[in-house]
């Protein structure tokens, strides 16, 4: 079993698998580009589950 591509889109993959949390979809068009887009801009599980602040 291979997890390489899943790790690109989900740097917190182990935590997501343990919790049964949804995975970020991989944007294959950003793999092997000359910049960091697609490697550092996927939301973390904490970002995805954070609740909006009151009054924001």
Buried (B, 14 or more C-beta within 10 A) or exposed (E): EEEEEBEBBBBBBEEBEEEEBEBBEBEEEBEEEEEEEBEEEBBBBEEEEEEEEEEE
